[in-house]
Amino acid sequence: MSLPQSVASILKEHVTLEVESIDRMYLNAYVPRLQYAGGVVKFFRQHRGQPIASSALMSPMTRDFVASIQRFVPSRSLPLLTFEKKQDKEEIAASYRSQFTSAEGVILVGKAQEKASIFRTEKRRNPDTGRSYPWLVRSTALVNQYYFYCLDRDFGPFFLKFCSYFPYTAKLCFNAHEYAKCQLRQQGIGFEALDNGFVSCQDAQRLQAICESLSAEKIEALFHKWLRLLPQPFSGRDQGAGYTYDLSILQAEFSLTQVLDRPLHGRLFFEQVIRENLDLGRPDQVQLIFDRRVSKRTPGRFRTRVITQGVTPSLHVYYKSSKVKQYHKEVPNQPLTGARTETPINNTRDFSIGKRLSNLPALRQVGFQANRRLLEVQRLSHDPNLGEIAFQQIHQPREVKGQRVSPLRSTDPRVLTLWSALVLFRLLPSGFASRDLRQQLVSLRGEPPQSLTPGQMTYDLRRLRLHGMIHRIPGTHRYQVSDLGLRVALFFTRVQARFLRPVLSELMPHSPPVDSRLRQAFDHLEHEINHRLEQEKLCA
């Protein structure tokens, strides 16, 4: 069984479906005017007409909000669960969702104690009068968070989490792959789902168009639709005065799923890619992937991690507080496999982009480009294997169609003259004959014509032909240089003329001294080796 040898070949020949989509999004819902102490003071004093702004005024709001949730749950016959620490909330919600029969609605309400950012009152003293006064400051506290697990007709499953304490921030979490599945069902387009994506689709172009159509406006419409249906802490009068929720991006995941037609090939290939790209976390590689300049002042650790869960490895490359990861997904009961490249962005400011949801188009471009650049870097780093194979085929004896052919070693002066001649003959539209090659070879070698016998010419032509450097024009005794022959000839002649000769002339121990960093490095290395030999008393 032959396995694909390069990233380019497997992505070109073995991908049955490719989908580029936003994956999971985690959004922060907040009232902008209540995110700083001065805004909170204005809310209580100017909007609500209280003489003093303090946390004591927040408690009645919290009691009313919690009471509205407690009325909402029995009125909809909903389960109210208390989540324990380290309990898998998604797994619990999935079990309830499997028994839910409506097209949309609230599935369950859960309560958990979690840390949240709140405002509290501290006493301060006036230095002039000595009188104490209340002052609002930011703090954190362990408070109840209420999870509303819902099912939407257009977005599928999602949850909305409210903090039960002032300023009542909320979190919205959904998966854009579920959005795409809902849209395909509504349009009557058949598909086969992966646990978090797609295995196949009747109309792949339409699927990609649906994924691209998910906009900030549609996400905002989802949030405000359910905000009207669920209990919320701010009254209509508060909202009319401008105390309304806005959305910002806490985390956004951008994925590229490529379904491959051969599971074994895909798995072995992916593991090989991981082995050969353990240096992707270096700053010079990271700046290629994320298209960002990385300097000594760039915060964060630049590293590559390979994490194995069971037998499935995943590759993680970090940049500041974001990363790009790659992993392999088996498709149960099918001869297919999925390769997922995914960029979770945890802080939009890593890329000089604001956190407001309106910045989603710019963030989408960063995430999808990072995925594509990772594949391109891997292709460039992995495809040299093909060069190694080609190098060995040229420099080792081979058997071609039952004929044994000797190697074309690039260090052999005789072979180098052959390369130089091929470069010249490529320009001849009618090709070249044996005598044309003989004339060029004796000229390049500085030898008399009789030094090359017909047997030697036949031997060289046969080597070039069987290695694929030239091919015979049918019905003639003339030859043309192949595309492979031209590239190989250009490469080896340029390496010899522009690299090997000048560099070796610098490194030779008896050559005249030159101002060369390479020469200095080799001299230093030689000095250190001799010094170590003397220390170990290994010298004669």
Backbone torsions as a table, in degrees:
resi	resn	phi	psi	omega
1	MET	NA	127.0	-179.4
2	SER	-96.8	135.3	-179.4
3	LEU	-100.9	150.1	175.8
4	PRO	-58.2	143.6	-172.6
5	GLN	-102.5	-11.8	-177.3
6	SER	-145.6	158.1	175.8
7	VAL	-59.9	-44.1	-176.7
8	ALA	-60.8	-43.8	-176.0
9	SER	-68.9	-40.7	-177.8
10	ILE	-70.4	-36.2	179.5
11	LEU	-73.4	-25.1	-179.6
12	LYS	-84.4	-36.3	-168.8
13	GLU	-107.5	-18.2	-170.5
14	HIS	-122.9	9.1	178.6
15	VAL	-93.1	120.9	179.8
16	THR	-94.6	-23.1	178.7
17	LEU	-153.3	135.0	177.8
18	GLU	-130.2	124.2	-177.6
19	VAL	-130.2	126.4	176.6
20	GLU	-110.3	118.4	-172.3
21	SER	-152.1	152.9	164.6
22	ILE	-63.6	140.0	178.1
23	ASP	-101.1	-112.7	-178.7
24	ARG	-85.7	140.3	173.5
25	MET	-124.6	135.3	178.9
26	TYR	-123.0	112.8	-172.0
27	LEU	-114.0	146.7	175.9
28	ASN	-99.4	127.0	175.8
29	ALA	-105.7	125.2	-174.0
30	TYR	-149.4	158.9	174.3
31	VAL	-96.8	108.6	-172.9
32	PRO	-54.4	-35.6	-175.3
33	ARG	-76.7	-6.0	-179.2
34	LEU	-114.1	23.6	-177.9
35	GLN	-98.7	3.2	177.8
36	TYR	-142.9	156.4	-172.0
37	ALA	-60.4	-40.0	-179.5
38	GLY	-62.0	-36.9	177.9
39	GLY	-67.8	-35.8	178.2
40	VAL	-67.1	-42.1	177.4
41	VAL	-59.6	-43.5	179.6
42	LYS	-64.4	-37.1	-179.8
43	PHE	-61.2	-46.5	-175.6
44	PHE	-80.6	-36.5	-174.9
45	ARG	-85.3	-49.9	-176.0
46	GLN	-85.5	-41.8	-176.5
47	HIS	-80.4	-46.2	-176.4
48	ARG	-98.0	-2.8	172.6
49	GLY	70.8	28.6	178.5
50	GLN	-89.5	141.5	-177.9
51	PRO	-69.3	-32.2	-177.6
52	ILE	-132.8	135.6	176.7
53	ALA	-92.6	120.8	178.2
54	SER	-149.9	166.7	-179.4
55	SER	-68.0	-15.1	177.3
56	ALA	-64.2	-28.5	178.9
57	LEU	-75.4	-14.8	-178.1
58	MET	-83.0	-29.2	-175.9
59	SER	-59.6	-45.2	177.8
60	PRO	-60.6	-36.4	178.0
61	MET	-64.2	-40.7	179.9
62	THR	-65.6	-42.9	179.8
63	ARG	-61.9	-42.3	179.1
64	ASP	-64.5	-39.5	-178.9
65	PHE	-66.4	-46.9	179.1
66	VAL	-63.6	-38.9	178.8
67	ALA	-63.4	-38.0	179.1
68	SER	-66.0	-34.7	176.5
69	ILE	-68.0	-42.4	-179.3
70	GLN	-66.8	-27.5	173.9
71	ARG	-77.9	-35.6	-176.5
72	PHE	-66.3	-40.4	-174.8
73	VAL	-61.6	-54.3	-179.5
74	PRO	-69.4	-28.3	-179.6
75	SER	-66.5	-23.5	178.3
76	ARG	-107.2	5.3	-177.9
77	SER	54.5	47.3	-177.0
78	LEU	-98.8	147.8	172.0
79	PRO	-75.0	138.2	175.4
80	LEU	-114.6	111.5	-175.4
81	LEU	-107.6	149.2	171.9
82	THR	-107.2	112.9	-177.8
83	PHE	-78.1	131.2	176.4
84	GLU	-85.2	164.8	-179.9
85	LYS	-63.8	136.4	179.5
86	LYS	66.5	12.5	176.6
87	GLN	-78.6	140.9	-178.8
88	ASP	-79.8	99.2	-176.6
89	LYS	-67.1	-37.9	-178.2
90	GLU	-64.8	-38.3	179.8
91	GLU	-66.3	-40.2	178.5
92	ILE	-65.3	-45.0	-179.8
93	ALA	-62.9	-37.5	-179.2
94	ALA	-64.0	-37.2	179.8
95	SER	-66.8	-38.6	176.4
96	TYR	-70.7	-35.6	-178.3
97	ARG	-65.7	-33.5	-179.9
98	SER	-65.5	-20.6	179.6
99	GLN	-100.7	0.1	-177.1
100	PHE	-84.4	128.5	-172.8
101	THR	-107.2	-14.7	-177.7
102	SER	-78.0	160.0	179.3
103	ALA	-69.9	-32.7	175.0
104	GLU	-157.6	159.8	-179.6
105	GLY	151.3	178.3	177.3
106	VAL	-83.8	129.4	-177.4
107	ILE	-90.6	-46.4	178.1
108	LEU	-160.0	164.2	174.8
109	VAL	-121.6	130.5	179.5
110	GLY	-122.6	152.7	-179.4
111	LYS	-127.0	135.0	178.9
112	ALA	-147.5	145.5	175.9
113	GLN	-88.8	121.7	-178.2
114	GLU	-141.7	157.7	177.7
115	LYS	-70.8	143.3	179.2
116	ALA	-147.2	156.8	176.0
117	SER	-86.3	124.8	-176.5
118	ILE	-133.9	178.7	171.7
119	PHE	-112.4	139.8	174.7
120	ARG	-133.3	164.6	-178.9
121	THR	-103.1	131.8	172.7
122	GLU	-122.9	149.2	-179.6
123	LYS	-84.8	132.0	174.3
124	ARG	-123.8	159.8	-175.6
125	ARG	-120.0	133.6	177.5
126	ASN	-71.4	121.6	-176.5
127	PRO	-66.8	-22.7	-178.1
128	ASP	-85.8	-46.5	-175.7
129	THR	-97.1	-20.2	-178.2
130	GLY	80.3	1.4	-179.5
131	ARG	-82.4	144.8	178.4
132	SER	-88.8	154.4	179.0
133	TYR	-150.1	153.2	179.9
134	PRO	-79.4	148.0	179.7
135	TRP	-141.7	129.9	-179.2
136	LEU	-83.8	132.6	178.2
137	VAL	-136.4	154.4	174.8
138	ARG	-73.3	143.0	178.1
139	SER	-155.6	-180.0	174.3
140	THR	-125.4	150.9	-179.6
141	ALA	-153.3	157.6	176.4
142	LEU	-89.4	108.3	-174.2
143	VAL	-130.2	166.2	178.1
144	ASN	-73.7	133.7	173.5
145	GLN	-115.4	134.1	-178.2
146	TYR	-107.1	121.0	179.8
147	TYR	-97.8	125.8	172.8
148	PHE	-108.8	104.1	177.1
149	TYR	-88.5	121.3	-171.9
150	CYS	-129.5	167.4	173.6
151	LEU	-127.7	122.9	-178.6
152	ASP	-107.6	144.9	-177.9
153	ARG	-63.4	-33.6	-176.4
154	ASP	-99.5	-27.8	-174.6
155	PHE	-109.5	-11.7	-178.1
156	GLY	77.9	-152.8	-176.9
157	PRO	-72.5	142.6	175.7
158	PHE	-159.3	170.1	171.4
159	PHE	-136.6	151.2	177.6
160	LEU	-123.7	123.0	-175.8
161	LYS	-115.2	126.3	179.1
162	PHE	-109.8	135.3	168.2
163	CYS	-78.6	135.5	-175.1
164	SER	-86.7	6.8	-178.6
165	TYR	-126.3	150.7	-178.0
166	PHE	-56.0	134.7	11.3
167	PRO	-94.2	24.5	169.9
168	TYR	59.3	50.1	174.9
169	THR	-67.6	158.1	-178.8
170	ALA	-136.1	164.2	177.7
171	LYS	-129.4	136.0	176.3
172	LEU	-117.2	128.0	-179.7
173	CYS	-131.0	128.0	177.0
174	PHE	-148.3	170.1	-179.9
175	ASN	-121.3	123.4	-176.5
176	ALA	-69.5	-22.5	175.1
177	HIS	-65.3	-36.0	176.9
178	GLU	-67.5	-36.1	174.9
179	TYR	-58.9	-46.3	-178.9
180	ALA	-63.4	-38.8	178.9
181	LYS	-63.0	-42.0	178.5
182	CYS	-61.7	-42.6	-179.1
183	GLN	-66.3	-39.3	178.5
184	LEU	-64.7	-40.8	178.6
185	ARG	-62.5	-43.4	-179.0
186	GLN	-65.0	-30.3	-179.1
187	GLN	-93.1	1.8	176.7
188	GLY	70.2	29.4	179.6
189	ILE	-100.7	123.1	-177.7
190	GLY	-73.9	145.4	178.3
191	PHE	-155.7	162.5	173.5
192	GLU	-120.6	125.5	-170.7
193	ALA	-91.1	145.9	165.9
194	LEU	-93.7	168.5	-179.7
195	ASP	-57.2	-31.3	176.5
196	ASN	-145.8	65.7	-178.9
197	GLY	155.7	-147.9	-174.5
198	PHE	-136.6	143.9	173.0
199	VAL	-97.1	-40.3	179.8
200	SER	-153.6	164.1	178.6
201	CYS	-155.7	139.2	179.7
202	GLN	-64.3	-30.8	-179.6
203	ASP	-132.6	87.8	-175.8
204	ALA	-65.0	-34.8	179.2
205	GLN	-66.1	-40.0	178.3
206	ARG	-66.7	-38.5	177.2
207	LEU	-59.5	-45.6	179.7
208	GLN	-64.7	-38.1	178.7
209	ALA	-64.1	-37.8	177.7
210	ILE	-64.4	-43.8	179.7
211	CYS	-61.5	-38.5	-179.5
212	GLU	-74.6	-20.3	-176.7
213	SER	-79.6	-12.6	179.7
214	LEU	-67.5	115.1	-173.8
215	SER	-119.6	169.4	176.7
216	ALA	-62.1	-34.6	-179.3
217	GLU	-64.9	-40.1	179.6
218	LYS	-68.6	-37.1	178.4
219	ILE	-66.8	-42.5	177.4
220	GLU	-62.4	-38.6	178.9
221	ALA	-63.5	-39.2	176.1
222	LEU	-60.5	-47.0	-176.7
223	PHE	-63.4	-48.2	-175.8
224	HIS	-72.0	-28.0	175.7
225	LYS	-61.6	-48.1	-177.1
226	TRP	-81.0	-20.3	174.4
227	LEU	-65.5	-32.9	177.4
228	ARG	-74.4	-25.9	-176.4
229	LEU	-89.0	-23.7	-175.0
230	LEU	-103.6	159.4	174.4
231	PRO	-63.1	142.4	175.8
232	GLN	-143.3	156.7	-170.2
233	PRO	-79.2	-18.3	-173.7
234	PHE	-100.0	133.3	-177.8
235	SER	-74.9	170.4	176.4
236	GLY	-60.9	-35.1	178.6
237	ARG	-66.0	-40.2	177.0
238	ASP	-61.2	-45.1	-178.2
239	GLN	-67.1	-37.3	178.3
240	GLY	-64.6	-26.7	178.5
241	ALA	-85.1	4.0	176.5
242	GLY	100.4	4.9	179.1
243	TYR	-90.2	74.4	-177.7
244	THR	-119.1	159.6	-176.6
245	TYR	-78.7	145.9	170.7
246	ASP	-124.9	164.0	-176.5
247	LEU	-117.2	138.2	172.5
248	SER	-131.8	162.0	-173.4
249	ILE	-94.9	115.3	173.3
250	LEU	-85.9	-45.7	178.0
251	GLN	-150.3	138.0	176.0
252	ALA	-136.1	132.7	-179.9
253	GLU	-112.6	130.7	-178.8
254	PHE	-118.2	120.5	-169.9
255	SER	-119.9	151.2	171.2
256	LEU	-126.4	111.1	-179.6
257	THR	-104.1	127.9	178.6
258	GLN	-124.5	114.4	-179.1
259	VAL	-87.9	123.5	-177.5
260	LEU	-103.4	151.0	-173.6
261	ASP	-85.5	-7.0	-177.4
262	ARG	-132.8	105.6	-177.3
263	PRO	-58.9	-44.7	-177.5
264	LEU	-64.2	-45.4	178.9
265	HIS	-62.3	-44.1	-178.9
266	GLY	-62.2	-42.2	-178.4
267	ARG	-67.1	-47.4	179.7
268	LEU	-64.9	-38.6	179.7
269	PHE	-64.6	-43.5	-178.8
270	PHE	-64.3	-40.7	178.1
271	GLU	-64.0	-36.1	178.5
272	GLN	-68.2	-39.3	177.3
273	VAL	-60.7	-41.7	178.7
274	ILE	-61.2	-46.2	-178.1
275	ARG	-59.2	-37.1	-172.8
276	GLU	-92.5	3.1	-178.7
277	ASN	-128.7	33.0	178.3
278	LEU	-71.2	-11.3	179.1
279	ASP	-96.5	10.9	-177.5
280	LEU	-65.3	-21.4	-179.1
281	GLY	-78.1	-4.5	178.0
282	ARG	-64.7	146.7	-177.9
283	PRO	-54.3	-38.0	-177.8
284	ASP	-67.4	-30.4	177.5
285	GLN	-80.2	-39.3	-179.1
286	VAL	-61.1	-40.3	-178.3
287	GLN	-69.6	-23.3	173.5
288	LEU	-72.0	-41.5	-176.5
289	ILE	-69.6	-45.9	-174.9
290	PHE	-96.3	-0.7	179.1
291	ASP	54.3	41.9	178.3
292	ARG	-129.3	141.7	177.4
293	ARG	-73.0	130.7	179.7
294	VAL	-113.6	122.7	179.0
295	SER	-124.2	-177.9	179.0
296	LYS	-64.8	-23.0	-178.8
297	ARG	-89.0	-4.8	179.1
298	THR	-68.7	123.1	-176.9
299	PRO	-71.9	160.4	175.9
300	GLY	100.8	160.8	176.9
301	ARG	-95.5	131.8	178.8
302	PHE	-99.6	112.0	-174.9
303	ARG	-153.7	162.6	173.9
304	THR	-115.0	131.6	177.2
305	ARG	-122.9	138.0	172.5
306	VAL	-111.9	113.6	-177.4
307	ILE	-108.8	128.9	-177.9
308	THR	-113.4	122.5	173.4
309	GLN	-113.5	111.4	-173.3
310	GLY	70.1	-117.0	178.1
311	VAL	-113.2	7.3	-175.6
312	THR	-104.2	115.5	178.3
313	PRO	-86.8	155.3	173.5
314	SER	-135.7	144.8	-176.9
315	LEU	-105.5	130.1	-178.0
316	HIS	-126.6	126.2	177.9
317	VAL	-120.9	126.9	-169.5
318	TYR	-105.2	144.3	171.6
319	TYR	-142.2	112.8	-176.2
320	LYS	53.2	-123.3	-179.4
321	SER	-99.8	10.2	178.0
322	SER	-114.4	174.9	-179.8
323	LYS	-160.7	169.2	169.9
324	VAL	-127.2	135.7	-176.8
325	LYS	-131.9	158.3	-178.7
326	GLN	-137.0	136.8	177.5
327	TYR	-153.3	167.3	-173.0
328	HIS	-109.5	134.7	-177.9
329	LYS	-123.0	119.3	175.1
330	GLU	-77.8	145.5	175.4
331	VAL	-102.7	112.9	-175.4
332	PRO	-59.5	137.1	173.2
333	ASN	60.8	25.8	178.7
334	GLN	-141.6	149.5	177.1
335	PRO	-81.3	48.2	-178.2
336	LEU	-133.1	162.7	175.5
337	THR	-147.0	152.8	-178.5
338	GLY	-116.2	136.8	173.8
339	ALA	-109.8	120.3	-177.3
340	ARG	-111.5	124.5	171.0
341	THR	-111.6	127.2	-168.2
342	GLU	-142.4	135.2	177.2
343	THR	-117.7	100.9	172.2
344	PRO	-84.3	124.0	178.6
345	ILE	-105.7	113.9	-176.7
346	ASN	-94.9	-13.9	178.2
347	ASN	-148.2	109.2	-176.8
348	THR	-62.9	-24.5	-177.7
349	ARG	-72.9	-10.3	171.1
350	ASP	-58.1	-25.0	-176.6
351	PHE	-118.8	23.4	178.1
352	SER	57.7	39.6	178.5
353	ILE	-121.3	137.6	179.6
354	GLY	-67.0	164.4	-176.2
355	LYS	-89.3	-12.4	-179.5
356	ARG	-59.8	147.4	-178.6
357	LEU	-61.6	-24.4	178.5
358	SER	-63.3	-15.2	178.3
359	ASN	-87.4	8.9	-177.9
360	LEU	-57.5	-42.4	179.8
361	PRO	-57.8	-41.7	179.2
362	ALA	-68.1	-38.8	-180.0
363	LEU	-69.5	-37.0	177.3
364	ARG	-59.3	-42.1	179.7
365	GLN	-62.7	-41.9	179.3
366	VAL	-63.1	-47.0	-176.7
367	GLY	-64.3	-46.9	-178.4
368	PHE	-69.0	-36.6	177.7
369	GLN	-66.1	-36.0	178.0
370	ALA	-62.6	-41.4	177.6
371	ASN	-60.7	-46.9	-177.5
372	ARG	-66.8	-38.9	-179.6
373	ARG	-67.4	-36.5	177.2
374	LEU	-60.0	-45.3	178.4
375	LEU	-63.4	-36.8	179.7
376	GLU	-68.3	-42.4	177.3
377	VAL	-62.3	-41.0	178.6
378	GLN	-66.2	-38.2	178.3
379	ARG	-62.5	-43.3	-179.4
380	LEU	-68.1	-34.0	-178.2
381	SER	-82.5	-25.4	-177.3
382	HIS	-90.6	-34.1	-176.6
383	ASP	-63.9	-20.3	171.9
384	PRO	-55.5	-18.6	173.1
385	ASN	-58.8	-36.5	176.9
386	LEU	-64.7	-38.8	177.3
387	GLY	-63.7	-37.3	177.8
388	GLU	-64.5	-41.5	178.5
389	ILE	-63.2	-45.2	179.6
390	ALA	-63.0	-40.3	-179.9
391	PHE	-61.7	-45.0	-179.3
392	GLN	-66.8	-36.9	179.8
393	GLN	-65.0	-34.4	179.3
394	ILE	-76.7	-38.8	-171.4
395	HIS	-93.6	-0.3	178.6
396	GLN	-120.5	151.4	174.8
397	PRO	-60.0	145.2	-177.1
398	ARG	-133.2	167.4	171.5
399	GLU	-124.0	117.5	-176.7
400	VAL	-118.6	113.6	179.8
401	LYS	52.6	45.3	177.9
402	GLY	79.7	0.2	180.0
403	GLN	-107.7	127.1	178.4
404	ARG	-82.8	133.5	-177.9
405	VAL	-128.7	137.3	-179.5
406	SER	-76.4	160.3	-175.0
407	PRO	-75.2	164.4	173.5
408	LEU	-112.9	83.6	-175.8
409	ARG	-79.4	124.8	-173.7
410	SER	-69.0	-16.2	178.1
411	THR	-85.4	-7.0	179.0
412	ASP	-79.4	121.9	179.7
413	PRO	-56.0	-34.2	179.3
414	ARG	-64.1	-40.6	179.5
415	VAL	-70.1	-37.5	179.5
416	LEU	-61.5	-37.8	177.1
417	THR	-67.5	-33.3	175.7
418	LEU	-63.3	-43.9	178.1
419	TRP	-59.6	-45.3	-178.6
420	SER	-62.0	-38.6	179.7
421	ALA	-68.8	-38.2	-180.0
422	LEU	-62.2	-36.9	179.0
423	VAL	-60.1	-40.1	179.8
424	LEU	-69.6	-42.4	-174.3
425	PHE	-72.9	-16.6	179.8
426	ARG	-60.4	-28.0	-176.6
427	LEU	-81.7	-7.1	-177.4
428	LEU	-85.9	115.1	-176.3
429	PRO	-65.5	-29.6	-178.7
430	SER	-97.0	10.2	178.5
431	GLY	78.5	-164.5	-178.0
432	PHE	-138.7	157.0	177.6
433	ALA	-107.1	175.7	-179.0
434	SER	-61.0	-40.4	-179.1
435	ARG	-66.4	-33.2	177.5
436	ASP	-64.3	-43.6	179.0
437	LEU	-64.8	-39.5	-179.1
438	ARG	-61.7	-42.3	-178.8
439	GLN	-63.8	-41.1	-179.8
440	GLN	-69.0	-38.2	-177.7
441	LEU	-66.9	-44.7	-179.7
442	VAL	-67.0	-32.2	178.2
443	SER	-68.3	-43.8	-179.1
444	LEU	-68.3	-32.8	-178.6
445	ARG	-87.0	-14.0	-177.5
446	GLY	70.3	35.9	-177.7
447	GLU	-116.9	160.2	175.8
448	PRO	-70.4	154.3	-177.4
449	PRO	-57.9	-35.7	-176.9
450	GLN	-70.6	-7.8	179.9
451	SER	-70.9	-21.6	178.7
452	LEU	-104.1	113.3	-179.1
453	THR	-84.5	160.1	175.8
454	PRO	-57.9	-34.3	178.5
455	GLY	-64.4	-39.6	177.8
456	GLN	-66.1	-38.2	179.0
457	MET	-65.6	-42.6	178.3
458	THR	-61.6	-41.0	179.3
459	TYR	-61.3	-45.4	-178.9
460	ASP	-68.5	-41.9	179.3
461	LEU	-63.0	-40.1	179.3
462	ARG	-64.3	-42.4	177.7
463	ARG	-60.3	-47.2	-178.6
464	LEU	-63.2	-40.1	-176.8
465	ARG	-69.5	-47.0	-177.4
466	LEU	-70.0	-25.7	174.5
467	HIS	-82.3	-3.0	177.7
468	GLY	82.7	13.0	179.7
469	MET	-76.4	-31.4	179.1
470	ILE	-137.3	163.6	171.8
471	HIS	-141.3	147.5	-176.0
472	ARG	-79.0	137.9	174.7
473	ILE	-74.0	123.6	-174.9
474	PRO	-55.5	137.3	176.7
475	GLY	78.2	6.7	-179.0
476	THR	-135.1	174.6	172.7
477	HIS	-107.6	30.6	-179.8
478	ARG	-112.2	158.4	-174.0
479	TYR	-129.3	152.9	173.1
480	GLN	-122.5	146.4	178.6
481	VAL	-77.7	129.3	178.9
482	SER	-77.9	167.3	176.0
483	ASP	-60.8	-40.7	177.3
484	LEU	-63.1	-42.6	-179.5
485	GLY	-61.7	-41.1	179.8
486	LEU	-64.2	-45.6	-177.0
487	ARG	-66.4	-42.8	179.1
488	VAL	-64.5	-42.9	-179.1
489	ALA	-64.3	-44.6	178.8
490	LEU	-62.2	-42.7	-177.1
491	PHE	-62.7	-52.6	-173.9
492	PHE	-70.4	-35.0	178.2
493	THR	-68.7	-37.6	179.0
494	ARG	-71.8	-39.8	177.3
495	VAL	-61.0	-41.7	179.9
496	GLN	-65.4	-45.1	-173.8
497	ALA	-79.0	-36.6	-170.3
498	ARG	-103.2	-14.8	-177.6
499	PHE	-122.3	-60.7	-172.0
500	LEU	-62.1	-49.6	-176.7
501	ARG	-63.7	-53.2	-178.3
502	PRO	-65.5	-36.6	-178.3
503	VAL	-70.6	-44.1	179.3
504	LEU	-64.2	-33.0	177.6
505	SER	-65.0	-29.4	176.9
506	GLU	-75.3	-32.9	-171.0
507	LEU	-89.3	-16.5	-177.7
508	MET	-60.2	134.6	-172.9
509	PRO	-64.3	-27.2	-177.0
510	HIS	-103.6	8.7	177.4
511	SER	-76.0	156.2	179.4
512	PRO	-57.4	144.6	179.4
513	PRO	-62.0	137.3	178.8
514	VAL	-130.8	156.1	178.6
515	ASP	-84.6	77.4	-175.4
516	SER	-125.5	128.1	177.8
517	ARG	-64.4	-35.5	178.6
518	LEU	-65.2	-42.9	178.5
519	ARG	-63.5	-43.0	179.0
520	GLN	-62.7	-38.9	179.6
521	ALA	-65.7	-42.2	179.2
522	PHE	-68.0	-39.0	177.2
523	ASP	-62.1	-42.0	179.2
524	HIS	-64.6	-42.1	178.6
525	LEU	-61.9	-43.9	180.0
526	GLU	-63.8	-39.6	178.4
527	HIS	-63.1	-44.4	-179.1
528	GLU	-65.5	-38.8	178.4
529	ILE	-64.2	-45.5	179.3
530	ASN	-63.4	-37.8	179.4
531	HIS	-64.5	-41.4	179.9
532	ARG	-67.6	-37.9	177.1
533	LEU	-62.8	-38.6	178.0
534	GLU	-66.6	-40.3	179.3
535	GLN	-62.8	-39.7	-179.1
536	GLU	-84.3	1.1	178.8
537	LYS	57.4	42.9	178.2
538	LEU	-99.2	-8.0	-179.1
539	CYS	-76.9	152.5	177.8
540	ALA	-67.2	NA	NA
